[in-house]
């Protein structure tokens, strides 16, 4: 199973100055237990820098059937 990551620039919710927030979209094949089949789904992550910790944060915002 291979992910097909792509970055999509969207306006970020109000974030403090100097914080680099952006969104990444990945289309992946995942198993659907109800249908007993693989299906393509789109996952949208918010990626932002946490200066107080010195790390990047990647947070799942939404996912849906692609």
C-alpha positions as CSV (number, residue, x, y, z in Angstrom):
1,X,0.0,0.0,0.0
2,X,1.6,3.3,-1.1
3,X,0.5,6.8,-0.1
4,X,0.3,9.5,-2.6
5,X,1.0,12.6,-0.5
6,X,0.5,16.1,-2.0
7,X,0.6,19.5,-0.2
8,X,-2.3,21.8,-0.7
9,X,-2.0,25.5,0.3
10,X,-5.1,26.6,2.1
11,X,-5.7,29.6,4.3
12,X,-4.8,28.7,7.9
13,X,-7.1,29.5,10.7
14,X,-5.8,32.5,12.6
15,X,-2.4,31.6,13.8
16,X,0.2,33.6,15.6
17,X,2.7,35.5,13.4
18,X,5.7,33.5,12.3
19,X,3.9,30.1,12.6
20,X,4.0,28.1,9.4
21,X,0.7,26.3,9.2
22,X,-0.3,24.4,6.1
23,X,-2.4,21.5,5.0
24,X,-1.4,18.2,3.4
25,X,-3.7,15.8,1.6
26,X,-3.0,12.1,1.2
27,X,-5.1,9.7,-0.9
28,X,-4.7,6.1,0.5
29,X,-6.4,2.8,0.1
30,X,-7.9,1.6,3.3
31,X,-9.9,-1.5,4.4
32,X,-13.7,-1.0,4.8
33,X,-14.9,-3.6,7.3
34,X,-18.5,-3.1,6.5
35,X,-18.0,-3.7,2.7
36,X,-15.1,-6.1,3.1
37,X,-13.2,-4.3,0.5
38,X,-10.4,-1.7,-0.1
39,X,-11.5,1.8,-0.9
40,X,-9.7,5.1,-1.7
41,X,-10.0,7.7,1.0
42,X,-8.7,11.3,1.3
43,X,-7.0,12.4,4.5
44,X,-6.4,16.1,5.2
45,X,-3.8,17.0,7.8
46,X,-3.0,20.4,9.4
47,X,0.8,20.8,9.8
48,X,2.2,23.5,12.0
49,X,5.4,24.4,13.8
50,X,5.2,24.5,17.6
51,X,8.0,27.0,18.5
52,X,7.7,26.4,22.3
53,X,8.5,22.7,21.7
54,X,10.7,23.1,18.6
55,X,8.7,20.4,16.8
56,X,6.3,20.0,13.9
57,X,2.7,18.9,14.7
58,X,0.6,16.9,12.2
59,X,-3.1,16.7,13.1
60,X,-5.7,14.8,11.1
61,X,-8.5,17.4,10.2
62,X,-10.8,15.3,8.0
63,X,-11.0,12.1,6.0
64,X,-13.6,11.0,3.5
65,X,-14.1,8.6,0.7
66,X,-12.3,9.9,-2.4
